[in-house]
Amino acid sequence: MKIFVVGLPYDLDDAELEEIFEKFGTVASAKVAIDKETGKSRGFAFVDMPDATEARDAIENLNDISLGKKPLVVKEAEERGSSQPGRNSGGFNRDRGR
C-alpha cells in the first residue's frame, strides 16, 4: 500500500522516514519529495508498505503525531488520475486564461 505523508520536518531524509515506518512492518520504499531547484525537502513523502495490514497500522499510529513544528498527516495515497472525470485534480493549470 502506498502511503502519503505530509508535515515532515524539512531536515528528515529517506533513511529516517523508513526507520519510522519500519516500526510497523516491512517498508518497500520511503521517498521524501525533494525540490529540484533547491535540493531541499518539500515536507512530504511517499512510503510503500507491501502488507496492507501493517500499512494501516502505521497510518493509524502515525497520523496526527508531531515530529517537528506541525502534526503529520498520514493517509493512503490516492492513485494518480483517480479524480472524478471532468474535474481538475487541484493541480495548477498553466494554460488557464490564455
Biopython code that builds the backbone (N, CA, C, O; Angstrom):
import numpy as np
from Bio.PDB.StructureBuilder import StructureBuilder

atoms = [
    (1, "MET", "N", (0.854, -1.174, 0.000)),
    (1, "MET", "CA", (0.000, 0.000, 0.000)),
    (1, "MET", "C", (0.897, 1.234, 0.000)),
    (1, "MET", "O", (1.870, 1.313, 0.751)),
    (2, "LYS", "N", (0.557, 2.183, -0.847)),
    (2, "LYS", "CA", (1.310, 3.432, -0.913)),
    (2, "LYS", "C", (0.684, 4.423, 0.072)),
    (2, "LYS", "O", (-0.533, 4.608, 0.102)),
    (3, "ILE", "N", (1.543, 5.056, 0.877)),
    (3, "ILE", "CA", (1.115, 5.970, 1.935)),
    (3, "ILE", "C", (1.665, 7.363, 1.634)),
    (3, "ILE", "O", (2.824, 7.513, 1.248)),
    (4, "PHE", "N", (0.826, 8.371, 1.814)),
    (4, "PHE", "CA", (1.200, 9.769, 1.641)),
    (4, "PHE", "C", (1.413, 10.374, 3.023)),
    (4, "PHE", "O", (0.582, 10.208, 3.916)),
    (5, "VAL", "N", (2.525, 11.074, 3.196)),
    (5, "VAL", "CA", (2.860, 11.687, 4.482)),
    (5, "VAL", "C", (3.193, 13.161, 4.240)),
    (5, "VAL", "O", (4.042, 13.481, 3.408)),
    (6, "VAL", "N", (2.524, 14.049, 4.965)),
    (6, "VAL", "CA", (2.803, 15.483, 4.839)),
    (6, "VAL", "C", (2.977, 16.081, 6.234)),
    (6, "VAL", "O", (2.430, 15.575, 7.214)),
    (7, "GLY", "N", (3.745, 17.162, 6.307)),
    (7, "GLY", "CA", (4.026, 17.796, 7.596)),
    (7, "GLY", "C", (5.366, 17.361, 8.157)),
    (7, "GLY", "O", (5.637, 17.533, 9.345)),
    (8, "LEU", "N", (6.204, 16.797, 7.299)),
    (8, "LEU", "CA", (7.513, 16.315, 7.746)),
    (8, "LEU", "C", (8.469, 17.470, 8.022)),
    (8, "LEU", "O", (8.407, 18.502, 7.353)),
    (9, "PRO", "N", (9.352, 17.301, 9.005)),
    (9, "PRO", "CA", (10.412, 18.301, 9.189)),
    (9, "PRO", "C", (11.269, 18.355, 7.918)),
    (9, "PRO", "O", (11.510, 17.324, 7.291)),
    (10, "TYR", "N", (11.718, 19.527, 7.546)),
    (10, "TYR", "CA", (12.449, 19.681, 6.286)),
    (10, "TYR", "C", (13.831, 19.033, 6.291)),
    (10, "TYR", "O", (14.443, 18.886, 5.234)),
    (11, "ASP", "N", (14.330, 18.647, 7.459)),
    (11, "ASP", "CA", (15.648, 18.008, 7.520)),
    (11, "ASP", "C", (15.560, 16.479, 7.581)),
    (11, "ASP", "O", (16.587, 15.811, 7.699)),
    (12, "LEU", "N", (14.353, 15.920, 7.504)),
    (12, "LEU", "CA", (14.179, 14.466, 7.559)),
    (12, "LEU", "C", (14.534, 13.856, 6.205)),
    (12, "LEU", "O", (14.079, 14.344, 5.171)),
    (13, "ASP", "N", (15.341, 12.796, 6.202)),
    (13, "ASP", "CA", (15.710, 12.159, 4.934)),
    (13, "ASP", "C", (15.022, 10.804, 4.762)),
    (13, "ASP", "O", (14.299, 10.347, 5.648)),
    (14, "ASP", "N", (15.256, 10.170, 3.613)),
    (14, "ASP", "CA", (14.618, 8.888, 3.279)),
    (14, "ASP", "C", (14.882, 7.811, 4.330)),
    (14, "ASP", "O", (13.973, 7.078, 4.718)),
    (15, "ALA", "N", (16.130, 7.721, 4.786)),
    (15, "ALA", "CA", (16.502, 6.677, 5.746)),
    (15, "ALA", "C", (15.772, 6.865, 7.080)),
    (15, "ALA", "O", (15.314, 5.893, 7.681)),
    (16, "GLU", "N", (15.665, 8.107, 7.537)),
    (16, "GLU", "CA", (14.956, 8.382, 8.793)),
    (16, "GLU", "C", (13.466, 8.095, 8.652)),
    (16, "GLU", "O", (12.837, 7.574, 9.573)),
    (17, "LEU", "N", (12.907, 8.436, 7.500)),
    (17, "LEU", "CA", (11.495, 8.160, 7.242)),
    (17, "LEU", "C", (11.241, 6.652, 7.244)),
    (17, "LEU", "O", (10.275, 6.179, 7.842)),
    (18, "GLU", "N", (12.104, 5.915, 6.580)),
    (18, "GLU", "CA", (11.972, 4.457, 6.540)),
    (18, "GLU", "C", (12.046, 3.872, 7.948)),
    (18, "GLU", "O", (11.278, 2.973, 8.289)),
    (19, "GLU", "N", (12.955, 4.371, 8.753)),
    (19, "GLU", "CA", (13.123, 3.892, 10.129)),
    (19, "GLU", "C", (11.837, 4.086, 10.946)),
    (19, "GLU", "O", (11.459, 3.215, 11.730)),
    (20, "ILE", "N", (11.176, 5.217, 10.761)),
    (20, "ILE", "CA", (9.923, 5.493, 11.475)),
    (20, "ILE", "C", (8.853, 4.466, 11.098)),
    (20, "ILE", "O", (8.155, 3.945, 11.967)),
    (21, "PHE", "N", (8.728, 4.180, 9.806)),
    (21, "PHE", "CA", (7.671, 3.271, 9.336)),
    (21, "PHE", "C", (8.008, 1.800, 9.567)),
    (21, "PHE", "O", (7.102, 0.973, 9.671)),
    (22, "GLU", "N", (9.296, 1.459, 9.649)),
    (22, "GLU", "CA", (9.699, 0.069, 9.896)),
    (22, "GLU", "C", (9.232, -0.448, 11.256)),
    (22, "GLU", "O", (9.175, -1.659, 11.470)),
    (23, "LYS", "N", (8.903, 0.442, 12.157)),
    (23, "LYS", "CA", (8.397, 0.020, 13.463)),
    (23, "LYS", "C", (7.051, -0.695, 13.322)),
    (23, "LYS", "O", (6.622, -1.409, 14.228)),
    (24, "PHE", "N", (6.388, -0.497, 12.175)),
    (24, "PHE", "CA", (5.069, -1.091, 11.951)),
    (24, "PHE", "C", (5.093, -2.223, 10.945)),
    (24, "PHE", "O", (4.074, -2.883, 10.741)),
    (25, "GLY", "N", (6.238, -2.465, 10.307)),
    (25, "GLY", "CA", (6.325, -3.576, 9.359)),
    (25, "GLY", "C", (7.340, -3.313, 8.259)),
    (25, "GLY", "O", (8.165, -2.403, 8.351)),
    (26, "THR", "N", (7.259, -4.129, 7.221)),
    (26, "THR", "CA", (8.187, -4.066, 6.096)),
    (26, "THR", "C", (7.917, -2.835, 5.246)),
    (26, "THR", "O", (6.773, -2.530, 4.909)),
    (27, "VAL", "N", (8.997, -2.133, 4.906)),
    (27, "VAL", "CA", (8.911, -0.953, 4.046)),
    (27, "VAL", "C", (9.624, -1.274, 2.734)),
    (27, "VAL", "O", (10.815, -1.585, 2.725)),
    (28, "ALA", "N", (8.886, -1.196, 1.632)),
    (28, "ALA", "CA", (9.484, -1.435, 0.320)),
    (28, "ALA", "C", (10.265, -0.212, -0.147)),
    (28, "ALA", "O", (11.335, -0.340, -0.742)),
    (29, "SER", "N", (9.723, 0.980, 0.126)),
    (29, "SER", "CA", (10.429, 2.215, -0.217)),
    (29, "SER", "C", (9.895, 3.368, 0.622)),
    (29, "SER", "O", (8.749, 3.360, 1.070)),
    (30, "ALA", "N", (10.754, 4.352, 0.819)),
    (30, "ALA", "CA", (10.383, 5.579, 1.538)),
    (30, "ALA", "C", (11.119, 6.716, 0.852)),
    (30, "ALA", "O", (12.347, 6.781, 0.888)),
    (31, "LYS", "N", (10.363, 7.615, 0.225)),
    (31, "LYS", "CA", (10.969, 8.695, -0.556)),
    (31, "LYS", "C", (10.418, 10.053, -0.151)),
    (31, "LYS", "O", (9.230, 10.330, -0.314)),
    (32, "VAL", "N", (11.295, 10.893, 0.378)),
    (32, "VAL", "CA", (10.949, 12.271, 0.697)),
    (32, "VAL", "C", (11.001, 13.063, -0.609)),
    (32, "VAL", "O", (11.964, 12.944, -1.367)),
    (33, "ALA", "N", (9.967, 13.874, -0.879)),
    (33, "ALA", "CA", (9.938, 14.699, -2.084)),
    (33, "ALA", "C", (10.961, 15.825, -1.944)),
    (33, "ALA", "O", (10.987, 16.544, -0.946)),
    (34, "ILE", "N", (11.804, 15.957, -2.975)),
    (34, "ILE", "CA", (12.863, 16.960, -2.966)),
    (34, "ILE", "C", (12.605, 17.985, -4.065)),
    (34, "ILE", "O", (12.297, 17.622, -5.201)),
    (35, "ASP", "N", (12.731, 19.263, -3.723)),
    (35, "ASP", "CA", (12.577, 20.326, -4.701)),
    (35, "ASP", "C", (13.760, 20.283, -5.665)),
    (35, "ASP", "O", (14.913, 20.300, -5.235)),
    (36, "LYS", "N", (13.479, 20.227, -6.957)),
    (36, "LYS", "CA", (14.543, 20.101, -7.962)),
    (36, "LYS", "C", (15.471, 21.309, -8.008)),
    (36, "LYS", "O", (16.663, 21.168, -8.285)),
    (37, "GLU", "N", (14.938, 22.482, -7.742)),
    (37, "GLU", "CA", (15.754, 23.690, -7.826)),
    (37, "GLU", "C", (16.640, 23.902, -6.605)),
    (37, "GLU", "O", (17.807, 24.273, -6.733)),
    (38, "THR", "N", (16.081, 23.664, -5.419)),
    (38, "THR", "CA", (16.838, 23.936, -4.189)),
    (38, "THR", "C", (17.538, 22.709, -3.627)),
    (38, "THR", "O", (18.508, 22.835, -2.879)),
    (39, "GLY", "N", (17.047, 21.508, -3.984)),
    (39, "GLY", "CA", (17.614, 20.284, -3.432)),
    (39, "GLY", "C", (17.159, 20.002, -2.015)),
    (39, "GLY", "O", (17.672, 19.095, -1.360)),
    (40, "LYS", "N", (16.183, 20.787, -1.536)),
    (40, "LYS", "CA", (15.685, 20.625, -0.166)),
    (40, "LYS", "C", (14.347, 19.902, -0.153)),
    (40, "LYS", "O", (13.631, 19.869, -1.154)),
    (41, "SER", "N", (14.026, 19.329, 0.988)),
    (41, "SER", "CA", (12.763, 18.620, 1.172)),
    (41, "SER", "C", (11.589, 19.546, 0.932)),
    (41, "SER", "O", (11.649, 20.737, 1.234)),
    (42, "ARG", "N", (10.514, 18.982, 0.381)),
    (42, "ARG", "CA", (9.278, 19.747, 0.180)),
    (42, "ARG", "C", (8.294, 19.506, 1.331)),
    (42, "ARG", "O", (7.186, 20.041, 1.318)),
    (43, "GLY", "N", (8.697, 18.698, 2.335)),
    (43, "GLY", "CA", (7.876, 18.491, 3.526)),
    (43, "GLY", "C", (6.855, 17.374, 3.406)),
    (43, "GLY", "O", (6.029, 17.183, 4.299)),
    (44, "PHE", "N", (6.910, 16.625, 2.289)),
    (44, "PHE", "CA", (6.021, 15.474, 2.158)),
    (44, "PHE", "C", (6.775, 14.304, 1.552)),
    (44, "PHE", "O", (7.872, 14.456, 1.014)),
    (45, "ALA", "N", (6.153, 13.122, 1.655)),
    (45, "ALA", "CA", (6.829, 11.913, 1.190)),
    (45, "ALA", "C", (5.817, 10.833, 0.851)),
    (45, "ALA", "O", (4.630, 10.941, 1.160)),
    (46, "PHE", "N", (6.319, 9.792, 0.210)),
    (46, "PHE", "CA", (5.532, 8.593, -0.062)),
    (46, "PHE", "C", (6.277, 7.392, 0.505)),
    (46, "PHE", "O", (7.490, 7.260, 0.349)),
    (47, "VAL", "N", (5.526, 6.527, 1.162)),
    (47, "VAL", "CA", (6.083, 5.301, 1.727)),
    (47, "VAL", "C", (5.286, 4.146, 1.141)),
    (47, "VAL", "O", (4.058, 4.206, 1.076)),
    (48, "ASP", "N", (5.975, 3.101, 0.716)),
    (48, "ASP", "CA", (5.301, 1.932, 0.170)),
    (48, "ASP", "C", (5.524, 0.757, 1.119)),
    (48, "ASP", "O", (6.656, 0.344, 1.370)),
    (49, "MET", "N", (4.418, 0.233, 1.637)),
    (49, "MET", "CA", (4.462, -0.937, 2.521)),
    (49, "MET", "C", (3.660, -2.052, 1.862)),
    (49, "MET", "O", (2.464, -1.888, 1.622)),
    (50, "PRO", "N", (4.303, -3.194, 1.562)),
    (50, "PRO", "CA", (3.618, -4.265, 0.840)),
    (50, "PRO", "C", (2.454, -4.919, 1.597)),
    (50, "PRO", "O", (1.509, -5.402, 0.974)),
    (51, "ASP", "N", (2.514, -4.937, 2.900)),
    (51, "ASP", "CA", (1.449, -5.560, 3.702)),
    (51, "ASP", "C", (0.430, -4.495, 4.104)),
    (51, "ASP", "O", (0.748, -3.581, 4.865)),
    (52, "ALA", "N", (-0.796, -4.614, 3.591)),
    (52, "ALA", "CA", (-1.836, -3.606, 3.835)),
    (52, "ALA", "C", (-2.181, -3.472, 5.313)),
    (52, "ALA", "O", (-2.474, -2.371, 5.779)),
    (53, "THR", "N", (-2.152, -4.576, 6.058)),
    (53, "THR", "CA", (-2.464, -4.523, 7.485)),
    (53, "THR", "C", (-1.413, -3.704, 8.227)),
    (53, "THR", "O", (-1.748, -2.879, 9.077)),
    (54, "GLU", "N", (-0.142, -3.933, 7.905)),
    (54, "GLU", "CA", (0.941, -3.166, 8.527)),
    (54, "GLU", "C", (0.850, -1.692, 8.128)),
    (54, "GLU", "O", (1.086, -0.803, 8.947)),
    (55, "ALA", "N", (0.508, -1.444, 6.871)),
    (55, "ALA", "CA", (0.386, -0.062, 6.384)),
    (55, "ALA", "C", (-0.729, 0.664, 7.130)),
    (55, "ALA", "O", (-0.554, 1.810, 7.542)),
    (56, "ARG", "N", (-1.869, 0.010, 7.305)),
    (56, "ARG", "CA", (-2.986, 0.636, 8.024)),
    (56, "ARG", "C", (-2.613, 0.911, 9.485)),
    (56, "ARG", "O", (-3.015, 1.924, 10.057)),
    (57, "ASP", "N", (-1.849, 0.007, 10.071)),
    (57, "ASP", "CA", (-1.384, 0.187, 11.447)),
    (57, "ASP", "C", (-0.472, 1.421, 11.530)),
    (57, "ASP", "O", (-0.585, 2.219, 12.460)),
    (58, "ALA", "N", (0.418, 1.568, 10.563)),
    (58, "ALA", "CA", (1.312, 2.728, 10.529)),
    (58, "ALA", "C", (0.506, 4.017, 10.379)),
    (58, "ALA", "O", (0.765, 5.000, 11.074)),
    (59, "ILE", "N", (-0.469, 4.011, 9.471)),
    (59, "ILE", "CA", (-1.310, 5.190, 9.253)),
    (59, "ILE", "C", (-2.023, 5.567, 10.547)),
    (59, "ILE", "O", (-2.017, 6.728, 10.959)),
    (60, "GLU", "N", (-2.632, 4.580, 11.175)),
    (60, "GLU", "CA", (-3.406, 4.822, 12.399)),
    (60, "GLU", "C", (-2.530, 5.381, 13.521)),
    (60, "GLU", "O", (-2.951, 6.274, 14.256)),
    (61, "ASN", "N", (-1.322, 4.858, 13.650)),
    (61, "ASN", "CA", (-0.453, 5.257, 14.756)),
    (61, "ASN", "C", (0.368, 6.514, 14.504)),
    (61, "ASN", "O", (0.764, 7.191, 15.454)),
    (62, "LEU", "N", (0.632, 6.839, 13.237)),
    (62, "LEU", "CA", (1.488, 7.985, 12.939)),
    (62, "LEU", "C", (0.710, 9.243, 12.568)),
    (62, "LEU", "O", (1.239, 10.349, 12.679)),
    (63, "ASN", "N", (-0.534, 9.090, 12.130)),
    (63, "ASN", "CA", (-1.319, 10.259, 11.760)),
    (63, "ASN", "C", (-1.525, 11.159, 12.977)),
    (63, "ASN", "O", (-1.896, 10.694, 14.055)),
    (64, "ASP", "N", (-1.283, 12.429, 12.789)),
    (64, "ASP", "CA", (-1.501, 13.471, 13.793)),
    (64, "ASP", "C", (-0.445, 13.520, 14.902)),
    (64, "ASP", "O", (-0.637, 14.223, 15.894)),
    (65, "ILE", "N", (0.666, 12.787, 14.755)),
    (65, "ILE", "CA", (1.758, 12.956, 15.726)),
    (65, "ILE", "C", (2.659, 14.097, 15.238)),
    (65, "ILE", "O", (2.645, 14.432, 14.054)),
    (66, "SER", "N", (3.423, 14.681, 16.123)),
    (66, "SER", "CA", (4.322, 15.767, 15.744)),
    (66, "SER", "C", (5.763, 15.288, 15.754)),
    (66, "SER", "O", (6.257, 14.769, 16.755)),
    (67, "LEU", "N", (6.431, 15.474, 14.615)),
    (67, "LEU", "CA", (7.869, 15.206, 14.548)),
    (67, "LEU", "C", (8.643, 16.519, 14.585)),
    (67, "LEU", "O", (9.851, 16.537, 14.819)),
    (68, "GLY", "N", (7.944, 17.589, 14.356)),
    (68, "GLY", "CA", (8.564, 18.910, 14.344)),
    (68, "GLY", "C", (7.562, 19.919, 14.843)),
    (68, "GLY", "O", (6.960, 19.747, 15.903)),
    (69, "LYS", "N", (7.387, 20.974, 14.072)),
    (69, "LYS", "CA", (6.501, 22.067, 14.478)),
    (69, "LYS", "C", (5.028, 21.782, 14.211)),
    (69, "LYS", "O", (4.154, 22.349, 14.867)),
    (70, "LYS", "N", (4.750, 20.904, 13.250)),
    (70, "LYS", "CA", (3.352, 20.656, 12.906)),
    (70, "LYS", "C", (3.054, 19.156, 12.906)),
    (70, "LYS", "O", (3.956, 18.341, 12.714)),
    (71, "PRO", "N", (1.785, 18.794, 13.123)),
    (71, "PRO", "CA", (1.432, 17.378, 13.141)),
    (71, "PRO", "C", (1.477, 16.763, 11.748)),
    (71, "PRO", "O", (1.213, 17.431, 10.748)),
    (72, "LEU", "N", (1.812, 15.495, 11.704)),
    (72, "LEU", "CA", (1.826, 14.771, 10.438)),
    (72, "LEU", "C", (0.407, 14.469, 9.980)),
    (72, "LEU", "O", (-0.501, 14.292, 10.792)),
    (73, "VAL", "N", (0.236, 14.416, 8.676)),
    (73, "VAL", "CA", (-0.971, 13.860, 8.073)),
    (73, "VAL", "C", (-0.488, 12.623, 7.336)),
    (73, "VAL", "O", (0.326, 12.720, 6.417)),
    (74, "VAL", "N", (-0.985, 11.466, 7.737)),
    (74, "VAL", "CA", (-0.568, 10.193, 7.160)),
    (74, "VAL", "C", (-1.820, 9.492, 6.677)),
    (74, "VAL", "O", (-2.733, 9.227, 7.458)),
    (75, "LYS", "N", (-1.864, 9.188, 5.374)),
    (75, "LYS", "CA", (-3.051, 8.542, 4.816)),
    (75, "LYS", "C", (-2.674, 7.725, 3.592)),
    (75, "LYS", "O", (-1.585, 7.870, 3.037)),
    (76, "GLU", "N", (-3.594, 6.865, 3.184)),
    (76, "GLU", "CA", (-3.358, 6.081, 1.974)),
    (76, "GLU", "C", (-3.275, 7.040, 0.795)),
    (76, "GLU", "O", (-4.115, 7.927, 0.643)),
    (77, "ALA", "N", (-2.255, 6.854, -0.036)),
    (77, "ALA", "CA", (-2.082, 7.723, -1.200)),
    (77, "ALA", "C", (-3.154, 7.417, -2.232)),
    (77, "ALA", "O", (-3.525, 6.263, -2.444)),
    (78, "GLU", "N", (-3.640, 8.466, -2.863)),
    (78, "GLU", "CA", (-4.609, 8.299, -3.947)),
    (78, "GLU", "C", (-3.836, 8.056, -5.229)),
    (78, "GLU", "O", (-2.808, 8.685, -5.479)),
    (79, "GLU", "N", (-4.339, 7.138, -6.037)),
    (79, "GLU", "CA", (-3.689, 6.849, -7.316)),
    (79, "GLU", "C", (-3.801, 8.063, -8.223)),
    (79, "GLU", "O", (-4.809, 8.768, -8.200)),
    (80, "ARG", "N", (-2.783, 8.304, -9.011)),
    (80, "ARG", "CA", (-2.833, 9.410, -9.969)),
    (80, "ARG", "C", (-3.955, 9.145, -10.959)),
    (80, "ARG", "O", (-4.147, 8.019, -11.418)),
    (81, "GLY", "N", (-4.694, 10.203, -11.280)),
    (81, "GLY", "CA", (-5.769, 10.066, -12.246)),
    (81, "GLY", "C", (-7.037, 9.482, -11.667)),
    (81, "GLY", "O", (-7.947, 9.128, -12.418)),
    (82, "SER", "N", (-7.125, 9.368, -10.339)),
    (82, "SER", "CA", (-8.297, 8.758, -9.726)),
    (82, "SER", "C", (-9.390, 9.780, -9.437)),
    (82, "SER", "O", (-10.436, 9.429, -8.891)),
    (83, "SER", "N", (-9.159, 11.043, -9.798)),
    (83, "SER", "CA", (-10.195, 12.045, -9.563)),
    (83, "SER", "C", (-11.370, 11.800, -10.500)),
    (83, "SER", "O", (-11.255, 11.073, -11.486)),
    (84, "GLN", "N", (-12.480, 12.407, -10.180)),
    (84, "GLN", "CA", (-13.675, 12.203, -10.975)),
    (84, "GLN", "C", (-13.459, 12.748, -12.373)),
    (84, "GLN", "O", (-12.805, 13.778, -12.537)),
    (85, "PRO", "N", (-14.006, 12.069, -13.404)),
    (85, "PRO", "CA", (-13.836, 12.541, -14.783)),
    (85, "PRO", "C", (-14.364, 13.963, -14.938)),
    (85, "PRO", "O", (-15.418, 14.310, -14.404)),
    (86, "GLY", "N", (-13.614, 14.779, -15.680)),
    (86, "GLY", "CA", (-14.050, 16.131, -15.938)),
    (86, "GLY", "C", (-13.716, 17.126, -14.841)),
    (86, "GLY", "O", (-13.988, 18.317, -14.989)),
    (87, "ARG", "N", (-13.136, 16.667, -13.754)),
    (87, "ARG", "CA", (-12.801, 17.583, -12.659)),
    (87, "ARG", "C", (-11.299, 17.744, -12.584)),
    (87, "ARG", "O", (-10.547, 16.791, -12.788)),
    (88, "ASN", "N", (-10.879, 18.934, -12.296)),
    (88, "ASN", "CA", (-9.466, 19.209, -12.101)),
    (88, "ASN", "C", (-9.062, 18.604, -10.766)),
    (88, "ASN", "O", (-9.777, 18.758, -9.776)),
    (89, "SER", "N", (-7.936, 17.925, -10.725)),
    (89, "SER", "CA", (-7.495, 17.262, -9.503)),
    (89, "SER", "C", (-6.884, 18.235, -8.502)),
    (89, "SER", "O", (-6.317, 17.816, -7.493)),
    (90, "GLY", "N", (-6.998, 19.537, -8.777)),
    (90, "GLY", "CA", (-6.441, 20.510, -7.844)),
    (90, "GLY", "C", (-5.060, 20.972, -8.240)),
    (90, "GLY", "O", (-4.472, 21.826, -7.575)),
    (91, "GLY", "N", (-4.531, 20.410, -9.330)),
    (91, "GLY", "CA", (-3.221, 20.827, -9.796)),
    (91, "GLY", "C", (-3.290, 22.176, -10.490)),
    (91, "GLY", "O", (-4.374, 22.654, -10.826)),
    (92, "PHE", "N", (-2.156, 22.775, -10.701)),
    (92, "PHE", "CA", (-2.085, 24.083, -11.339)),
    (92, "PHE", "C", (-2.227, 23.904, -12.832)),
    (92, "PHE", "O", (-1.498, 23.120, -13.440)),
    (93, "ASN", "N", (-3.161, 24.624, -13.428)),
    (93, "ASN", "CA", (-3.378, 24.545, -14.866)),
    (93, "ASN", "C", (-2.674, 25.728, -15.519)),
    (93, "ASN", "O", (-3.145, 26.861, -15.427)),
    (94, "ARG", "N", (-1.559, 25.472, -16.172)),
    (94, "ARG", "CA", (-0.750, 26.555, -16.758)),
    (94, "ARG", "C", (-1.412, 27.212, -17.952)),
    (94, "ARG", "O", (-1.084, 28.354, -18.273)),
    (95, "ASP", "N", (-2.330, 26.534, -18.619)),
    (95, "ASP", "CA", (-2.962, 27.074, -19.814)),
    (95, "ASP", "C", (-4.204, 27.904, -19.498)),
    (95, "ASP", "O", (-4.765, 28.535, -20.394)),
    (96, "ARG", "N", (-4.630, 27.911, -18.266)),
    (96, "ARG", "CA", (-5.845, 28.603, -17.897)),
    (96, "ARG", "C", (-5.724, 30.106, -18.159)),
    (96, "ARG", "O", (-4.738, 30.740, -17.783)),
    (97, "GLY", "N", (-6.736, 30.654, -18.804)),
    (97, "GLY", "CA", (-6.772, 32.088, -19.041)),
    (97, "GLY", "C", (-5.983, 32.557, -20.236)),
    (97, "GLY", "O", (-5.841, 33.761, -20.450)),
    (98, "ARG", "N", (-5.472, 31.639, -21.013)),
    (98, "ARG", "CA", (-4.710, 32.054, -22.203)),
    (98, "ARG", "C", (-5.521, 31.878, -23.441)),
    (98, "ARG", "O", (-5.047, 32.175, -24.538)),
]
sb = StructureBuilder()
sb.init_structure("model")
sb.init_model(0)
sb.init_chain("A")
sb.init_seg("    ")
for serial, (resi, resn, name, xyz) in enumerate(atoms, 1):
    if name == "N":
        sb.init_residue(resn, " ", resi, " ")
    sb.init_atom(name, np.array(xyz, "f"), 0.0, 1.0, " ", f" {name:<3s}", serial, name[0])
structure = sb.get_structure()
